[in-house]
Amino acid sequence: LPRLATNTANRPAAHLRRKVTRREHAAMPATMSKLASIGFGLVAVTAAAAANCPVDLAPYSSEANPFGWPLTPSDFKHTHPECWAEKYPHCAGNMQSPMDLDLANPDASCEVKFGAPGILTSKVEYPVLPSQTVMVSKYMRAAAVVGDLGKLHLQGPDGGQVEYLATGAYLTAGSLHTVNGAVADAELLIVHRPKDAVDEASGAVVLSMRFNVSADASRLFTQMGFSADGTPAKEGESWQAPESISLQQALEDALHGPVLSYSGSVPMPPCTENVQYLALTETRSVTAEQVEKLKEVLTTHAGGYTKRPAVARMPAGGACREVKADTAVIPHQHIKCPSASGLSAACWDSCAKSPINIESASTTMAGAGAQNATEMLAYRPTDHMTVSPSTYTLDVHGDFGGMMIQGRLFEATKLSIKAVAQHTIDGARHAGELVVHHSLFGERFGAGTATHRRRLNEVATATDDEAHSEAPPAAVDDGAAAATETEAPTGNAEEHAAPAGEHGAGHETIDSPREVMLSIPLKLGRENALLREFGLGNPSHRLAISHGNSYSLHGDVDLAAALKPSLSKGWYWYSGGPTAPDSCPEWGVKWMVFEEPLEVSLEQMNALKLPVSGMDSTRMPQVASAAVTKDSMPKGAVESGGWRSPAEECDSGMAQSPINIPTGSVNGTGTHNFLAKASWKPISGLRLMSVDTGLHFETN
């Protein structure tokens, strides 16, 4: 056991690979427990620990996120990793990081085959970085340098070369990764993203190097401001690096040694399992004074330096996670879905048509040319609204008016606010998204056109039967239809249940009310007056939202005036689907995505304390199933069936309607009296329905 926990600096790779006996390995959990007692090692989840989970934390911070999100999660404590999965479902996954790189386990599934060392020496390009600002990352609990730090060239899963851009270097006291249970004194993590990635949050590659205390000072520590002499630690959260920073020089010797590669996760919430780690096994030297200065700075400005302990490579009752040695090949990075992550957007097995990344250069202009979206608006002030927190969004219900699209009135009865934007434009994702839900006038009173068409078919069938049997016509059972007269589904899973599936290739479709979604991005800045009117910024409403309680609002809200800064600018139109777990509507969901974001304060974003975080409720961009148009929409954009795209039958069919009836050419005259066959009666409670080709009345 002492040998397993000794400093591995300057040891040959053979030492790392040394097999231990099963008896020795069986005793390793005791060593890990001892490490846990001093802030490292594996932490068991217990009921007592869960009872001590921190509460009343802000959901987000404005710190730049290393893994591509526009906001950084902050609803967690580094000292309570056993609580993370309660709010971030991926943290309970089986591919979590950091991991103990256990190379001594005698189990056959744990074998690691080493190749020629130094595989990465020709793969990295980190130039010398002059005049860098070093800052404290509270999220990573590290001293960080961010920006364009260089490149990493690796082989993709299809055999082609992939260029990864280094976007941040994070120096932390106490290593995240362990090797054979041994904790190092510090670790450097260099985060990379694929150069051609559509979404920066879709995956990352992290190059890791560990440090151990010796008599030799670390040049990198000195360059970042942690000198080995008596210079005091930095007093502020950021400072100017005293020297140019050379990551290449810091890594040089370690790059010539072995490297271990494994698939893992973001090491902090949301713990998404889409990160590939390249861990250099050779450690570098650092003095105890340098490490202490780093610890002092992190304690002062990041709240400490203790982080999530390394998880075991071999889970209880399972096989070892795969670790490869001396390879520069990156496998496909698909987000894994643990059983506890059903609420996560990455794991929804449903209509995958929205959101999308809009490539502005690939859009087209439809119809007669550009149209100002404000010309379609028919919004009106409303003085009564109900605000309801849902699983993924904060929803505001009210009569906001509507918009007229190609002769069709779509009513706006709901507005949703979400942290972390769903749609991206040219890969840019904003801090939030505001969506106004519009449903076709008349359809929201019923269960959609399916009910209407079904009832018409029933009447037609009954009439046809009567014509052949001369029996009185059967009465239409309105009771079953009346039972469905509830508020139409609007895309949120908690409001209606629907079978999952893929639209087109395996996706089940449903016939639901036709909806047009108006999407506006939200960026961090000044407080937003409209969101303030909805209660975002009011302490009492913030408490209601966090507890899942609805509240009513009174006072005029003019949606048109509040949204005009965005609605008067450029926009895109496409046909997609819902952005919450749901089946694909037969008609689809039409989206108007606006370019100009509205400002919103961080405090207002933090009022959105909902059951699922903005990161976990955001699906990665889907491939657009139809053309995206700019400042315009195609002819028949809100029609359906043959009216949207005339079929050949409409031109060549022999039984088309309507017709001209030439009375002189009637084939014959019968004796039946039409009114004698009718059983009409006075009715009340008529309801006007808008369907494909006109207006219809229905009755309860």
Steps between C-alpha positions, in 0.01 A plus 500: 500500500773757573640433155162574341482842663858611446608784277514376142720784378781394271396136523506292181175392342574144610454612861153634417409171337625282787240237580403461863358191659127463550561527873679831458231634268222392736654723765504810277151624604637548850773722359244696296286546812801639682560742212135600516542594865746773399293633212577254223391154394157354441195640676207273575147636471309455824162616622670704771719674244201573276325664792789746522487602135532878456188694404412852380793522260485711185451277193747684274806722496632723224846338508616388157427130476792277390267256324309735270187601694396869509437470874689304762317275751533615860223313679747264668784487750835342419506355849174310448536297178265240647222759451567590139278237336197638683510807273722382214391149390812422296709512817363155583638355176744214459757694294582776745821698547746538652591133524760299680724367223534160658765307308571244771168317515565135405153458347518418129265788411748747650796417277661795323734436210775760469652594168785728400517803736505855373202464266392861569835676453419592141131558563507813716556861391495735797672832420655722765227722644611855588302743719247255634241568767476226762166466677348282767233260375257433782333235284819300441667612825808581302723783380411540135621650175236511227506596134674372189768284660600277209401180323491125540495271194336161552349226288122492486287184520470491119878506456524865396702764678308726739633831627413589857534857626636555850264745670606486866776380733404427862756451778357344813644403840453133577460287189158398373628179345684237698722217377474173692333700776789748533399867522741753349557847645367694199359447153486697176194455277504643147150503350454470122198508269477378139576786262203423276251418777151635435445532874782567747313304767482183289829352624855571612849354527700564817878455523608440859838515674565453872761659731668368812694692763879490480793739539464622140267789427243492218557752221129495419405585859750787493374627165144507633601695810576231758873545548723290722642802684340712770265688267157503666203332335270711283241710679243535221294256295707583190848634430749553222736208449852614596652312206399359163333162543630198311274197525717317247806538722307388809379185325813419299657229717169338591396485134785259434354251746188280494151647471175341621174568318147441626145623440362697791295801600513865586662482848247745648122524451324446266739198476414440133676186378649636176864572592807305387797515736867465407689457827880522490644250747833678561463759775691831518669665798363788707612637835286481810505883518351532151222255578424680827470834319258346253298352787493837674366678194236232438394500863460879496326543165347161413389390845760224521689251287331170590323354198307193398707191584601253233247224436608139485588359160323175587150565637362259756394179329614619156795494267773759469434802283710495184833680518724509195868584504711692249227577248409822321163373375185660637187282494150621418386735775140412572343611827425194713165479672495347849166370623460801727525750214158461337435869554812598309455625143797292387300188582162585349393234253240714329439731206852614410424789264568801722694697604742560214813698434415758235781549252423849377705459181289199397157661537282606209245773431146381432195663347491864400801600710588609852215570737506692827367266766328786685257531206361157587448575868158554655613502862296695754562603862374257760435569866469148641758223482587182683866406544571128545839328539527177301772237485707687241357852460318779677166538322284812490136441398282785375314645205780683320323540166650323202660522160355478150697270270387462140138568590501276808467632854726333755416589858770565760390354830827389654856627534792286626832614643794260513856522626752404229377560146386202297556641151839616381588727207835427337591300809442786746289409803356761736429490872128446457205483263152651507234317297149628422264210424235562232222256410266523202183688591225260605717191537604571855137458612500136396739212468606612155395427146512126558185518714326714243590277209410186694153636575448601139596148395253352749222715359594408144506130582166514674344692212639255247359206696163674521495557127531127441268378775243777500524490884504815714849651528702405805562776755859618541633429849628837611578382849831338406604802305395733780720307737801614302408869509800597712781745452707397201851368564772756446815293490581451870514138609346568840188644335416197290624149444578374154674196360863545412646431160681645204325718248544353157744216570319330785357813664136467595293797390197648670232732368501796736415870478715689255754717678741775404780572747662842510851469650711787634849448652589651836848631582646602834493875562257742656178400673218427254185705565263238356646221711480731799125536435478120497656492847862418416686721744231498769622305809156362587439376147848350490411293805172388339684389185759300693219321686306426181208730586297706253402862555272756334601839364285808434599806303529579132775318313555609140682209335542679167677798655718285728618273218531763227882540529529137383188463286595795282829332404591194289339160545499144362216258422513122503273201558613285793356342810461550875806569715373299796450121504202440275387324184517682168179685410377404154509865401834556671582807703583818312777715642581869458847545649615859546859618481501796740519396867331680787706581807428326829681523832676209669266547796201443272662189354556373853129539571452204263571242767315210341517121550733453200791736431530699180792283389318171554181629332677612182519257212797517265418648155313267264531486123238723338246284314400780262643819357554794733383831357620848597252782577235312306295182490401272211159515337251291695733493802211458746274284286489120506436207269428574134447868568865531596636282220241401233516132415479359151152369576370855524590550137411163349234356731159415343287562810612846607292766673349751474318465165253698293160324494326533159134449593412405145727196518372344826497121469177441689251625761393305810205534736676548838440820689827634640351673808313182590835331543646773722469505881646843573412682818577835669840501674709728719866522597638509149878510474681640198782283364766597249607210279692457178263668257270723705294541815273234648262491792496225760273440796532323830 
